[in-house]
């Protein structure tokens, strides 16, 4: 089926999935292959959401391959059932086609779950980005508040200095006028 070849892989979180099946590991033993996969996953050490998204992308690619294989098996089983000469061959072909359809259905449900998880990851990332922006916004608001408080305090200080100097000048002027000009206080 060619419609999967034209799918936008960016919907699954990566431009080009790196996973090409466990056969690419060159291992035939499932235990060795599982250990190799587990070791690779533990070495990433990055963001858990990135790891999860990479794993989901790998699963999507593998499921896509299996989906195509089961669809091919379904078509060949239906063809065998249609061309069958005996009742037993026809029923066997129909049973094989039904099993392939059930496998395809299971794969589709699994892909829907993967899609749901991918959307959850994207939502988590968006929420984390918004939270980071909110924290940055909060810090910016605090900095702006501090700046305004400092500016207001500086303005009060300048006004107080001006009032104090004016008061001091008035007191000096009153003292000079009140002493009669001879430097003594009083008459």
VMD Tcl script that builds the backbone (N, CA, C; Angstrom):
set m [mol new atoms 561]
animate dup $m
set s [atomselect $m all]
$s set {name element resname resid chain x y z} {
  {N N UNK 1 A 0.849 -1.173 0.000}
  {CA C UNK 1 A 0.000 0.000 0.000}
  {C C UNK 1 A 0.891 1.231 0.000}
  {N N UNK 2 A 0.753 2.108 -0.938}
  {CA C UNK 2 A 1.647 3.239 -1.138}
  {C C UNK 2 A 1.245 4.470 -0.338}
  {N N UNK 3 A 0.060 4.529 0.234}
  {CA C UNK 3 A -0.363 5.737 0.939}
  {C C UNK 3 A 0.498 6.025 2.161}
  {N N UNK 4 A 1.133 5.023 2.749}
  {CA C UNK 4 A 2.001 5.251 3.906}
  {C C UNK 4 A 3.334 5.844 3.472}
  {N N UNK 5 A 3.744 5.568 2.239}
  {CA C UNK 5 A 4.997 6.135 1.762}
  {C C UNK 5 A 4.905 7.648 1.631}
  {N N UNK 6 A 3.708 8.176 1.458}
  {CA C UNK 6 A 3.522 9.608 1.270}
  {C C UNK 6 A 3.141 10.320 2.569}
  {N N UNK 7 A 3.085 9.593 3.678}
  {CA C UNK 7 A 2.705 10.192 4.957}
  {C C UNK 7 A 3.777 11.159 5.429}
  {N N UNK 8 A 3.350 12.208 6.078}
  {CA C UNK 8 A 4.269 13.194 6.630}
  {C C UNK 8 A 4.818 12.647 7.943}
  {N N UNK 9 A 6.072 12.223 7.934}
  {CA C UNK 9 A 6.665 11.599 9.106}
  {C C UNK 9 A 6.881 12.576 10.249}
  {N N UNK 10 A 6.834 13.880 9.976}
  {CA C UNK 10 A 6.991 14.863 11.045}
  {C C UNK 10 A 5.840 14.778 12.037}
  {N N UNK 11 A 4.699 14.197 11.608}
  {CA C UNK 11 A 3.583 14.001 12.526}
  {C C UNK 11 A 3.964 13.058 13.656}
  {N N UNK 12 A 4.964 12.224 13.418}
  {CA C UNK 12 A 5.374 11.248 14.412}
  {C C UNK 12 A 6.586 11.717 15.203}
  {N N UNK 13 A 6.989 12.967 15.046}
  {CA C UNK 13 A 8.019 13.522 15.901}
  {C C UNK 13 A 9.417 13.565 15.326}
  {N N UNK 14 A 9.686 12.867 14.251}
  {CA C UNK 14 A 11.025 12.907 13.655}
  {C C UNK 14 A 10.880 12.986 12.149}
  {N N UNK 15 A 11.884 13.570 11.518}
  {CA C UNK 15 A 11.848 13.691 10.072}
  {C C UNK 15 A 12.080 12.340 9.416}
  {N N UNK 16 A 12.989 11.555 9.929}
  {CA C UNK 16 A 13.320 10.274 9.350}
  {C C UNK 16 A 13.578 9.292 10.481}
  {N N UNK 17 A 12.681 8.348 10.772}
  {CA C UNK 17 A 12.937 7.410 11.855}
  {C C UNK 17 A 14.183 6.570 11.568}
  {N N UNK 18 A 14.966 6.348 12.586}
  {CA C UNK 18 A 16.218 5.619 12.418}
  {C C UNK 18 A 16.026 4.112 12.570}
  {N N UNK 19 A 14.907 3.668 13.036}
  {CA C UNK 19 A 14.673 2.263 13.316}
  {C C UNK 19 A 14.285 1.529 12.046}
  {N N UNK 20 A 14.985 0.441 11.753}
  {CA C UNK 20 A 14.636 -0.337 10.573}
  {C C UNK 20 A 14.387 -1.796 10.926}
  {N N UNK 21 A 13.878 -2.038 12.081}
  {CA C UNK 21 A 13.566 -3.401 12.492}
  {C C UNK 21 A 14.720 -4.015 13.248}
  {N N UNK 22 A 14.425 -5.042 14.000}
  {CA C UNK 22 A 15.462 -5.691 14.785}
  {C C UNK 22 A 16.424 -6.479 13.908}
  {N N UNK 23 A 16.042 -6.761 12.675}
  {CA C UNK 23 A 16.925 -7.484 11.777}
  {C C UNK 23 A 18.162 -6.665 11.455}
  {N N UNK 24 A 18.064 -5.352 11.528}
  {CA C UNK 24 A 19.201 -4.498 11.216}
  {C C UNK 24 A 20.302 -4.626 12.258}
  {N N UNK 25 A 19.985 -5.129 13.417}
  {CA C UNK 25 A 20.988 -5.302 14.473}
  {C C UNK 25 A 21.942 -6.443 14.125}
  {N N UNK 26 A 21.536 -7.296 13.214}
  {CA C UNK 26 A 22.369 -8.424 12.839}
  {C C UNK 26 A 22.315 -9.541 13.858}
  {N N UNK 27 A 21.332 -9.535 14.726}
  {CA C UNK 27 A 21.213 -10.536 15.781}
  {C C UNK 27 A 20.004 -11.411 15.506}
  {N N UNK 28 A 20.170 -12.663 15.699}
  {CA C UNK 28 A 19.048 -13.561 15.526}
  {C C UNK 28 A 18.386 -13.899 16.845}
  {N N UNK 29 A 19.153 -13.816 17.930}
  {CA C UNK 29 A 18.647 -14.169 19.250}
  {C C UNK 29 A 17.863 -13.002 19.833}
  {N N UNK 30 A 16.624 -13.253 20.232}
  {CA C UNK 30 A 15.756 -12.195 20.745}
  {C C UNK 30 A 16.301 -11.615 22.044}
  {N N UNK 31 A 16.930 -12.438 22.882}
  {CA C UNK 31 A 17.471 -11.948 24.154}
  {C C UNK 31 A 18.603 -10.971 23.908}
  {N N UNK 32 A 19.507 -11.333 22.994}
  {CA C UNK 32 A 20.625 -10.431 22.681}
  {C C UNK 32 A 20.114 -9.138 22.072}
  {N N UNK 33 A 19.125 -9.237 21.191}
  {CA C UNK 33 A 18.563 -8.057 20.546}
  {C C UNK 33 A 17.885 -7.158 21.560}
  {N N UNK 34 A 17.108 -7.749 22.478}
  {CA C UNK 34 A 16.442 -6.956 23.508}
  {C C UNK 34 A 17.462 -6.262 24.393}
  {N N UNK 35 A 18.540 -6.965 24.746}
  {CA C UNK 35 A 19.576 -6.350 25.577}
  {C C UNK 35 A 20.236 -5.198 24.833}
  {N N UNK 36 A 20.473 -5.383 23.536}
  {CA C UNK 36 A 21.074 -4.323 22.740}
  {C C UNK 36 A 20.162 -3.108 22.695}
  {N N UNK 37 A 18.871 -3.320 22.469}
  {CA C UNK 37 A 17.919 -2.212 22.428}
  {C C UNK 37 A 17.845 -1.537 23.781}
  {N N UNK 38 A 17.798 -2.309 24.861}
  {CA C UNK 38 A 17.723 -1.724 26.191}
  {C C UNK 38 A 18.978 -0.923 26.511}
  {N N UNK 39 A 20.133 -1.418 26.105}
  {CA C UNK 39 A 21.365 -0.672 26.351}
  {C C UNK 39 A 21.349 0.649 25.609}
  {N N UNK 40 A 20.893 0.640 24.380}
  {CA C UNK 40 A 20.849 1.874 23.599}
  {C C UNK 40 A 19.909 2.876 24.248}
  {N N UNK 41 A 18.787 2.416 24.746}
  {CA C UNK 41 A 17.822 3.325 25.347}
  {C C UNK 41 A 18.381 3.931 26.633}
  {N N UNK 42 A 19.113 3.139 27.412}
  {CA C UNK 42 A 19.638 3.655 28.674}
  {C C UNK 42 A 20.779 4.630 28.446}
  {N N UNK 43 A 21.445 4.567 27.318}
  {CA C UNK 43 A 22.565 5.453 27.043}
  {C C UNK 43 A 22.145 6.827 26.573}
  {N N UNK 44 A 20.900 6.997 26.167}
  {CA C UNK 44 A 20.491 8.281 25.615}
  {C C UNK 44 A 20.629 9.389 26.627}
  {N N UNK 45 A 20.128 9.202 27.862}
  {CA C UNK 45 A 20.312 10.165 28.925}
  {C C UNK 45 A 19.714 11.540 28.663}
  {N N UNK 46 A 18.936 11.686 27.635}
  {CA C UNK 46 A 18.351 12.976 27.300}
  {C C UNK 46 A 17.003 13.171 27.961}
  {N N UNK 47 A 16.231 13.998 27.339}
  {CA C UNK 47 A 14.888 14.303 27.816}
  {C C UNK 47 A 14.017 13.049 27.713}
  {N N UNK 48 A 13.317 12.676 28.775}
  {CA C UNK 48 A 12.467 11.479 28.719}
  {C C UNK 48 A 11.398 11.579 27.645}
  {N N UNK 49 A 10.895 12.785 27.400}
  {CA C UNK 49 A 9.888 12.943 26.344}
  {C C UNK 49 A 10.504 12.670 24.975}
  {N N UNK 50 A 11.761 13.073 24.776}
  {CA C UNK 50 A 12.438 12.773 23.512}
  {C C UNK 50 A 12.611 11.276 23.345}
  {N N UNK 51 A 13.011 10.606 24.442}
  {CA C UNK 51 A 13.184 9.158 24.383}
  {C C UNK 51 A 11.868 8.461 24.058}
  {N N UNK 52 A 10.806 8.903 24.717}
  {CA C UNK 52 A 9.493 8.299 24.476}
  {C C UNK 52 A 9.047 8.545 23.045}
  {N N UNK 53 A 9.265 9.754 22.552}
  {CA C UNK 53 A 8.846 10.072 21.198}
  {C C UNK 53 A 9.649 9.268 20.179}
  {N N UNK 54 A 10.926 9.076 20.425}
  {CA C UNK 54 A 11.747 8.263 19.526}
  {C C UNK 54 A 11.272 6.815 19.535}
  {N N UNK 55 A 10.963 6.305 20.718}
  {CA C UNK 55 A 10.483 4.931 20.818}
  {C C UNK 55 A 9.147 4.782 20.085}
  {N N UNK 56 A 8.255 5.738 20.251}
  {CA C UNK 56 A 6.959 5.677 19.567}
  {C C UNK 56 A 7.132 5.760 18.053}
  {N N UNK 57 A 8.089 6.552 17.610}
  {CA C UNK 57 A 8.360 6.642 16.169}
  {C C UNK 57 A 8.885 5.316 15.636}
  {N N UNK 58 A 9.750 4.660 16.431}
  {CA C UNK 58 A 10.267 3.357 16.018}
  {C C UNK 58 A 9.132 2.336 15.950}
  {N N UNK 59 A 8.278 2.361 16.940}
  {CA C UNK 59 A 7.146 1.437 16.951}
  {C C UNK 59 A 6.229 1.691 15.761}
  {N N UNK 60 A 6.022 2.960 15.428}
  {CA C UNK 60 A 5.164 3.304 14.295}
  {C C UNK 60 A 5.720 2.730 13.003}
  {N N UNK 61 A 7.035 2.863 12.831}
  {CA C UNK 61 A 7.651 2.348 11.599}
  {C C UNK 61 A 7.515 0.834 11.529}
  {N N UNK 62 A 7.782 0.166 12.629}
  {CA C UNK 62 A 7.673 -1.294 12.637}
  {C C UNK 62 A 6.231 -1.733 12.406}
  {N N UNK 63 A 5.288 -1.069 13.036}
  {CA C UNK 63 A 3.882 -1.418 12.838}
  {C C UNK 63 A 3.438 -1.156 11.408}
  {N N UNK 64 A 3.975 -0.112 10.804}
  {CA C UNK 64 A 3.653 0.171 9.404}
  {C C UNK 64 A 4.111 -0.977 8.507}
  {N N UNK 65 A 5.326 -1.465 8.773}
  {CA C UNK 65 A 5.832 -2.595 7.984}
  {C C UNK 65 A 4.954 -3.840 8.185}
  {N N UNK 66 A 4.581 -4.099 9.421}
  {CA C UNK 66 A 3.729 -5.257 9.699}
  {C C UNK 66 A 2.339 -5.085 9.077}
  {N N UNK 67 A 1.825 -3.854 9.123}
  {CA C UNK 67 A 0.526 -3.550 8.519}
  {C C UNK 67 A 0.550 -3.908 7.033}
  {N N UNK 68 A 1.598 -3.479 6.345}
  {CA C UNK 68 A 1.718 -3.772 4.914}
  {C C UNK 68 A 1.843 -5.278 4.670}
  {N N UNK 69 A 2.593 -5.963 5.524}
  {CA C UNK 69 A 2.758 -7.404 5.370}
  {C C UNK 69 A 1.428 -8.123 5.557}
  {N N UNK 70 A 0.666 -7.743 6.606}
  {CA C UNK 70 A -0.622 -8.396 6.850}
  {C C UNK 70 A -1.633 -8.068 5.753}
  {N N UNK 71 A -1.571 -6.882 5.200}
  {CA C UNK 71 A -2.479 -6.574 4.092}
  {C C UNK 71 A -2.147 -7.443 2.876}
  {N N UNK 72 A -0.873 -7.662 2.636}
  {CA C UNK 72 A -0.476 -8.560 1.545}
  {C C UNK 72 A -0.945 -9.978 1.805}
  {N N UNK 73 A -0.811 -10.433 3.051}
  {CA C UNK 73 A -1.291 -11.772 3.399}
  {C C UNK 73 A -2.806 -11.871 3.238}
  {N N UNK 74 A -3.517 -10.819 3.606}
  {CA C UNK 74 A -4.973 -10.826 3.464}
  {C C UNK 74 A -5.358 -10.942 1.988}
  {N N UNK 75 A -4.699 -10.153 1.144}
  {CA C UNK 75 A -5.009 -10.207 -0.297}
  {C C UNK 75 A -4.735 -11.590 -0.886}
  {N N UNK 76 A -3.584 -12.165 -0.500}
  {CA C UNK 76 A -3.275 -13.492 -1.046}
  {C C UNK 76 A -4.224 -14.553 -0.493}
  {N N UNK 77 A -4.618 -14.419 0.777}
  {CA C UNK 77 A -5.577 -15.379 1.355}
  {C C UNK 77 A -6.935 -15.253 0.684}
  {N N UNK 78 A -7.372 -14.037 0.401}
  {CA C UNK 78 A -8.645 -13.849 -0.300}
  {C C UNK 78 A -8.569 -14.417 -1.713}
  {N N UNK 79 A -7.407 -14.261 -2.337}
  {CA C UNK 79 A -7.231 -14.799 -3.686}
  {C C UNK 79 A -7.263 -16.334 -3.646}
  {N N UNK 80 A -6.614 -16.916 -2.641}
  {CA C UNK 80 A -6.637 -18.378 -2.491}
  {C C UNK 80 A -8.070 -18.857 -2.257}
  {N N UNK 81 A -8.808 -18.124 -1.415}
  {CA C UNK 81 A -10.196 -18.511 -1.133}
  {C C UNK 81 A -11.051 -18.396 -2.384}
  {N N UNK 82 A -10.812 -17.371 -3.199}
  {CA C UNK 82 A -11.610 -17.182 -4.409}
  {C C UNK 82 A -11.294 -18.234 -5.461}
  {N N UNK 83 A -10.044 -18.673 -5.519}
  {CA C UNK 83 A -9.634 -19.636 -6.540}
  {C C UNK 83 A -9.709 -21.085 -6.048}
  {N N UNK 84 A -10.138 -21.287 -4.822}
  {CA C UNK 84 A -10.158 -22.626 -4.227}
  {C C UNK 84 A -11.161 -23.510 -4.948}
  {N N UNK 85 A -10.742 -24.757 -5.156}
  {CA C UNK 85 A -11.612 -25.715 -5.824}
  {C C UNK 85 A -12.451 -26.485 -4.817}
  {N N UNK 86 A -11.898 -26.687 -3.650}
  {CA C UNK 86 A -12.627 -27.450 -2.638}
  {C C UNK 86 A -13.104 -26.538 -1.507}
  {N N UNK 87 A -14.078 -27.066 -0.780}
  {CA C UNK 87 A -14.651 -26.318 0.330}
  {C C UNK 87 A -13.613 -26.098 1.434}
  {N N UNK 88 A -12.752 -27.081 1.691}
  {CA C UNK 88 A -11.742 -26.986 2.748}
  {C C UNK 88 A -10.721 -25.894 2.402}
  {N N UNK 89 A -10.288 -25.848 1.149}
  {CA C UNK 89 A -9.319 -24.815 0.735}
  {C C UNK 89 A -9.930 -23.422 0.853}
  {N N UNK 90 A -11.181 -23.299 0.457}
  {CA C UNK 90 A -11.867 -22.011 0.541}
  {C C UNK 90 A -11.972 -21.559 1.988}
  {N N UNK 91 A -12.379 -22.455 2.881}
  {CA C UNK 91 A -12.502 -22.106 4.300}
  {C C UNK 91 A -11.143 -21.765 4.911}
  {N N UNK 92 A -10.106 -22.489 4.512}
  {CA C UNK 92 A -8.765 -22.188 5.002}
  {C C UNK 92 A -8.324 -20.801 4.538}
  {N N UNK 93 A -8.584 -20.469 3.292}
  {CA C UNK 93 A -8.263 -19.138 2.763}
  {C C UNK 93 A -9.044 -18.048 3.472}
  {N N UNK 94 A -10.319 -18.314 3.734}
  {CA C UNK 94 A -11.143 -17.338 4.448}
  {C C UNK 94 A -10.659 -17.149 5.886}
  {N N UNK 95 A -10.258 -18.235 6.533}
  {CA C UNK 95 A -9.747 -18.149 7.906}
  {C C UNK 95 A -8.439 -17.342 7.936}
  {N N UNK 96 A -7.573 -17.597 6.941}
  {CA C UNK 96 A -6.321 -16.831 6.868}
  {C C UNK 96 A -6.608 -15.350 6.622}
  {N N UNK 97 A -7.576 -15.059 5.760}
  {CA C UNK 97 A -7.936 -13.666 5.483}
  {C C UNK 97 A -8.510 -13.007 6.731}
  {N N UNK 98 A -9.338 -13.753 7.467}
  {CA C UNK 98 A -9.921 -13.205 8.694}
  {C C UNK 98 A -8.830 -12.927 9.725}
  {N N UNK 99 A -7.872 -13.818 9.869}
  {CA C UNK 99 A -6.769 -13.618 10.818}
  {C C UNK 99 A -5.944 -12.392 10.419}
  {N N UNK 100 A -5.694 -12.217 9.137}
  {CA C UNK 100 A -4.948 -11.053 8.673}
  {C C UNK 100 A -5.726 -9.766 8.934}
  {N N UNK 101 A -7.052 -9.810 8.715}
  {CA C UNK 101 A -7.886 -8.629 8.979}
  {C C UNK 101 A -7.857 -8.281 10.467}
  {N N UNK 102 A -7.927 -9.300 11.323}
  {CA C UNK 102 A -7.867 -9.054 12.773}
  {C C UNK 102 A -6.512 -8.469 13.172}
  {N N UNK 103 A -5.435 -8.960 12.559}
  {CA C UNK 103 A -4.100 -8.429 12.852}
  {C C UNK 103 A -4.002 -6.972 12.405}
  {N N UNK 104 A -4.540 -6.674 11.231}
  {CA C UNK 104 A -4.535 -5.295 10.728}
  {C C UNK 104 A -5.342 -4.400 11.663}
  {N N UNK 105 A -6.477 -4.905 12.112}
  {CA C UNK 105 A -7.323 -4.137 13.030}
  {C C UNK 105 A -6.582 -3.843 14.335}
  {N N UNK 106 A -5.881 -4.831 14.847}
  {CA C UNK 106 A -5.098 -4.637 16.071}
  {C C UNK 106 A -3.987 -3.607 15.849}
  {N N UNK 107 A -3.342 -3.676 14.711}
  {CA C UNK 107 A -2.284 -2.715 14.387}
  {C C UNK 107 A -2.861 -1.310 14.307}
  {N N UNK 108 A -4.018 -1.176 13.684}
  {CA C UNK 108 A -4.654 0.145 13.572}
  {C C UNK 108 A -4.983 0.694 14.955}
  {N N UNK 109 A -5.519 -0.131 15.837}
  {CA C UNK 109 A -5.818 0.327 17.206}
  {C C UNK 109 A -4.539 0.726 17.946}
  {N N UNK 110 A -3.479 -0.048 17.739}
  {CA C UNK 110 A -2.202 0.277 18.371}
  {C C UNK 110 A -1.656 1.593 17.832}
  {N N UNK 111 A -1.785 1.804 16.532}
  {CA C UNK 111 A -1.329 3.065 15.940}
  {C C UNK 111 A -2.147 4.243 16.474}
  {N N UNK 112 A -3.427 4.016 16.712}
  {CA C UNK 112 A -4.257 5.069 17.307}
  {C C UNK 112 A -3.772 5.403 18.714}
  {N N UNK 113 A -3.399 4.383 19.481}
  {CA C UNK 113 A -2.859 4.611 20.832}
  {C C UNK 113 A -1.537 5.370 20.750}
  {N N UNK 114 A -0.693 4.993 19.806}
  {CA C UNK 114 A 0.592 5.682 19.625}
  {C C UNK 114 A 0.342 7.135 19.264}
  {N N UNK 115 A -0.619 7.371 18.380}
  {CA C UNK 115 A -0.957 8.743 18.008}
  {C C UNK 115 A -1.417 9.528 19.232}
  {N N UNK 116 A -2.228 8.894 20.050}
  {CA C UNK 116 A -2.694 9.543 21.277}
  {C C UNK 116 A -1.517 9.884 22.192}
  {N N UNK 117 A -0.587 8.956 22.334}
  {CA C UNK 117 A 0.597 9.214 23.156}
  {C C UNK 117 A 1.456 10.340 22.564}
  {N N UNK 118 A 1.598 10.349 21.236}
  {CA C UNK 118 A 2.359 11.421 20.580}
  {C C UNK 118 A 1.716 12.771 20.861}
  {N N UNK 119 A 0.398 12.819 20.778}
  {CA C UNK 119 A -0.311 14.074 21.063}
  {C C UNK 119 A -0.134 14.477 22.531}
  {N N UNK 120 A -0.138 13.497 23.419}
  {CA C UNK 120 A 0.087 13.784 24.836}
  {C C UNK 120 A 1.484 14.355 25.051}
  {N N UNK 121 A 2.463 13.783 24.369}
  {CA C UNK 121 A 3.835 14.292 24.480}
  {C C UNK 121 A 3.907 15.725 23.985}
  {N N UNK 122 A 3.276 15.986 22.840}
  {CA C UNK 122 A 3.279 17.348 22.315}
  {C C UNK 122 A 2.587 18.303 23.276}
  {N N UNK 123 A 1.511 17.844 23.886}
  {CA C UNK 123 A 0.799 18.663 24.867}
  {C C UNK 123 A 1.683 18.927 26.086}
  {N N UNK 124 A 2.390 17.891 26.545}
  {CA C UNK 124 A 3.303 18.052 27.687}
  {C C UNK 124 A 4.397 19.064 27.358}
  {N N UNK 125 A 4.928 18.980 26.163}
  {CA C UNK 125 A 5.977 19.932 25.759}
  {C C UNK 125 A 5.429 21.349 25.684}
  {N N UNK 126 A 4.227 21.489 25.147}
  {CA C UNK 126 A 3.611 22.806 25.053}
  {C C UNK 126 A 3.362 23.365 26.450}
  {N N UNK 127 A 2.852 22.508 27.354}
  {CA C UNK 127 A 2.618 22.939 28.731}
  {C C UNK 127 A 3.917 23.331 29.417}
  {N N UNK 128 A 4.978 22.549 29.180}
  {CA C UNK 128 A 6.270 22.868 29.783}
  {C C UNK 128 A 6.808 24.188 29.243}
  {N N UNK 129 A 6.631 24.415 27.942}
  {CA C UNK 129 A 7.084 25.679 27.349}
  {C C UNK 129 A 6.278 26.856 27.915}
  {N N UNK 130 A 4.969 26.659 28.071}
  {CA C UNK 130 A 4.141 27.720 28.648}
  {C C UNK 130 A 4.539 27.989 30.093}
  {N N UNK 131 A 4.833 26.925 30.830}
  {CA C UNK 131 A 5.251 27.082 32.216}
  {C C UNK 131 A 6.585 27.822 32.293}
  {N N UNK 132 A 7.486 27.492 31.388}
  {CA C UNK 132 A 8.771 28.188 31.358}
  {C C UNK 132 A 8.562 29.656 31.014}
  {N N UNK 133 A 7.646 29.919 30.073}
  {CA C UNK 133 A 7.342 31.307 29.720}
  {C C UNK 133 A 6.694 32.022 30.890}
  {N N UNK 134 A 5.795 31.314 31.602}
  {CA C UNK 134 A 5.160 31.926 32.762}
  {C C UNK 134 A 6.197 32.253 33.827}
  {N N UNK 135 A 7.151 31.345 34.038}
  {CA C UNK 135 A 8.207 31.598 35.019}
  {C C UNK 135 A 9.050 32.780 34.569}
  {N N UNK 136 A 9.377 32.822 33.280}
  {CA C UNK 136 A 10.149 33.943 32.756}
  {C C UNK 136 A 9.328 35.229 32.850}
  {N N UNK 137 A 8.029 35.133 32.552}
  {CA C UNK 137 A 7.157 36.292 32.672}
  {C C UNK 137 A 7.073 36.752 34.123}
  {N N UNK 138 A 6.981 35.803 35.057}
  {CA C UNK 138 A 6.915 36.143 36.468}
  {C C UNK 138 A 8.194 36.866 36.891}
  {N N UNK 139 A 9.325 36.321 36.462}
  {CA C UNK 139 A 10.599 36.957 36.799}
  {C C UNK 139 A 10.698 38.341 36.160}
  {N N UNK 140 A 10.178 38.493 34.965}
  {CA C UNK 140 A 10.179 39.805 34.314}
  {C C UNK 140 A 9.277 40.773 35.071}
  {N N UNK 141 A 8.131 40.295 35.552}
  {CA C UNK 141 A 7.228 41.146 36.320}
  {C C UNK 141 A 7.895 41.554 37.637}
  {N N UNK 142 A 8.551 40.599 38.288}
  {CA C UNK 142 A 9.252 40.915 39.537}
  {C C UNK 142 A 10.350 41.943 39.280}
  {N N UNK 143 A 11.108 41.757 38.210}
  {CA C UNK 143 A 12.176 42.706 37.870}
  {C C UNK 143 A 11.587 44.082 37.575}
  {N N UNK 144 A 10.484 44.126 36.843}
  {CA C UNK 144 A 9.832 45.407 36.547}
  {C C UNK 144 A 9.315 46.051 37.828}
  {N N UNK 145 A 8.731 45.249 38.713}
  {CA C UNK 145 A 8.246 45.764 40.001}
  {C C UNK 145 A 9.412 46.338 40.809}
  {N N UNK 146 A 10.510 45.584 40.879}
  {CA C UNK 146 A 11.689 46.069 41.600}
  {C C UNK 146 A 12.207 47.369 40.996}
  {N N UNK 147 A 12.234 47.449 39.680}
  {CA C UNK 147 A 12.702 48.655 39.009}
  {C C UNK 147 A 11.805 49.847 39.350}
  {N N UNK 148 A 10.492 49.607 39.322}
  {CA C UNK 148 A 9.560 50.691 39.641}
  {C C UNK 148 A 9.665 51.119 41.107}
  {N N UNK 149 A 9.802 50.141 42.015}
  {CA C UNK 149 A 9.960 50.468 43.435}
  {C C UNK 149 A 11.230 51.283 43.629}
  {N N UNK 150 A 12.303 50.861 42.992}
  {CA C UNK 150 A 13.570 51.590 43.098}
  {C C UNK 150 A 13.422 53.002 42.536}
  {N N UNK 151 A 12.754 53.148 41.393}
  {CA C UNK 151 A 12.546 54.470 40.793}
  {C C UNK 151 A 11.696 55.343 41.707}
  {N N UNK 152 A 10.650 54.761 42.285}
  {CA C UNK 152 A 9.782 55.508 43.187}
  {C C UNK 152 A 10.546 55.913 44.446}
  {N N UNK 153 A 11.336 55.006 45.010}
  {CA C UNK 153 A 12.138 55.322 46.193}
  {C C UNK 153 A 13.145 56.422 45.871}
  {N N UNK 154 A 13.744 56.338 44.698}
  {CA C UNK 154 A 14.705 57.364 44.277}
  {C C UNK 154 A 13.995 58.711 44.126}
  {N N UNK 155 A 12.782 58.694 43.582}
  {CA C UNK 155 A 12.020 59.939 43.428}
  {C C UNK 155 A 11.662 60.510 44.795}
  {N N UNK 156 A 11.248 59.653 45.743}
  {CA C UNK 156 A 10.957 60.121 47.101}
  {C C UNK 156 A 12.212 60.706 47.762}
  {N N UNK 157 A 13.341 60.043 47.553}
  {CA C UNK 157 A 14.598 60.538 48.116}
  {C C UNK 157 A 14.939 61.913 47.555}
  {N N UNK 158 A 14.806 62.045 46.229}
  {CA C UNK 158 A 15.110 63.337 45.603}
  {C C UNK 158 A 14.153 64.415 46.111}
  {N N UNK 159 A 12.863 64.085 46.233}
  {CA C UNK 159 A 11.894 65.050 46.754}
  {C C UNK 159 A 12.210 65.409 48.208}
  {N N UNK 160 A 12.580 64.422 49.001}
  {CA C UNK 160 A 12.924 64.671 50.399}
  {C C UNK 160 A 14.158 65.567 50.489}
  {N N UNK 161 A 15.165 65.259 49.648}
  {CA C UNK 161 A 16.372 66.106 49.640}
  {C C UNK 161 A 16.021 67.539 49.269}
  {N N UNK 162 A 15.192 67.693 48.248}
  {CA C UNK 162 A 14.801 69.031 47.809}
  {C C UNK 162 A 14.044 69.746 48.915}
  {N N UNK 163 A 13.111 69.049 49.570}
  {CA C UNK 163 A 12.364 69.656 50.668}
  {C C UNK 163 A 13.290 69.978 51.841}
  {N N UNK 164 A 14.232 69.102 52.139}
  {CA C UNK 164 A 15.161 69.331 53.244}
  {C C UNK 164 A 16.055 70.531 52.954}
  {N N UNK 165 A 16.549 70.574 51.722}
  {CA C UNK 165 A 17.405 71.717 51.352}
  {C C UNK 165 A 16.602 73.009 51.380}
  {N N UNK 166 A 15.359 72.973 50.904}
  {CA C UNK 166 A 14.514 74.163 50.931}
  {C C UNK 166 A 14.229 74.564 52.376}
  {N N UNK 167 A 13.951 73.571 53.213}
  {CA C UNK 167 A 13.695 73.848 54.618}
  {C C UNK 167 A 14.941 74.403 55.291}
  {N N UNK 168 A 16.077 73.864 54.952}
  {CA C UNK 168 A 17.335 74.337 55.519}
  {C C UNK 168 A 17.615 75.768 55.065}
  {N N UNK 169 A 17.324 76.060 53.795}
  {CA C UNK 169 A 17.524 77.424 53.286}
  {C C UNK 169 A 16.571 78.401 53.969}
  {N N UNK 170 A 15.317 77.965 54.138}
  {CA C UNK 170 A 14.351 78.835 54.832}
  {C C UNK 170 A 14.796 79.079 56.264}
  {N N UNK 171 A 15.270 78.042 56.920}
  {CA C UNK 171 A 15.736 78.191 58.293}
  {C C UNK 171 A 16.939 79.116 58.347}
  {N N UNK 172 A 17.804 78.975 57.371}
  {CA C UNK 172 A 18.983 79.842 57.326}
  {C C UNK 172 A 18.557 81.270 57.030}
  {N N UNK 173 A 17.592 81.406 56.097}
  {CA C UNK 173 A 17.104 82.739 55.762}
  {C C UNK 173 A 16.386 83.354 56.960}
  {N N UNK 174 A 15.601 82.575 57.667}
  {CA C UNK 174 A 14.894 83.073 58.844}
  {C C UNK 174 A 15.896 83.436 59.936}
  {N N UNK 175 A 16.918 82.680 60.102}
  {CA C UNK 175 A 17.927 82.951 61.109}
  {C C UNK 175 A 18.688 84.213 60.791}
  {N N UNK 176 A 18.961 84.470 59.536}
  {CA C UNK 176 A 19.692 85.661 59.136}
  {C C UNK 176 A 18.821 86.886 59.290}
  {N N UNK 177 A 17.540 86.781 59.010}
  {CA C UNK 177 A 16.623 87.902 59.129}
  {C C UNK 177 A 16.307 88.156 60.588}
  {N N UNK 178 A 16.172 87.126 61.412}
  {CA C UNK 178 A 15.768 87.260 62.805}
  {C C UNK 178 A 16.875 87.786 63.699}
  {N N UNK 179 A 18.123 87.769 63.312}
  {CA C UNK 179 A 19.165 88.180 64.220}
  {C C UNK 179 A 19.506 89.663 64.075}
  {N N UNK 180 A 18.849 90.354 63.193}
  {CA C UNK 180 A 19.052 91.797 63.068}
  {C C UNK 180 A 20.304 92.145 62.317}
  {N N UNK 181 A 20.958 91.198 61.811}
  {CA C UNK 181 A 22.112 91.458 60.966}
  {C C UNK 181 A 23.388 91.646 61.734}
  {N N UNK 182 A 23.366 91.653 63.070}
  {CA C UNK 182 A 24.592 91.877 63.808}
  {C C UNK 182 A 25.212 90.576 64.298}
  {N N UNK 183 A 24.592 89.444 63.948}
  {CA C UNK 183 A 25.141 88.167 64.304}
  {C C UNK 183 A 24.679 87.695 65.659}
  {N N UNK 184 A 23.952 88.519 66.404}
  {CA C UNK 184 A 23.447 88.096 67.708}
  {C C UNK 184 A 22.010 87.642 67.560}
  {N N UNK 185 A 21.631 86.832 68.438}
  {CA C UNK 185 A 20.244 86.413 68.447}
  {C C UNK 185 A 19.486 87.295 69.415}
  {N N UNK 186 A 18.433 87.834 68.951}
  {CA C UNK 186 A 17.595 88.630 69.818}
  {C C UNK 186 A 17.871 90.113 69.701}
  {N N UNK 187 A 17.158 91.004 70.486}
  {CA C UNK 187 A 17.274 92.455 70.361}
  {C C UNK 187 A 18.403 93.073 71.110}
}
mol reanalyze $m
mol bondsrecalc $m
mol representation Tube
mol addrep $m
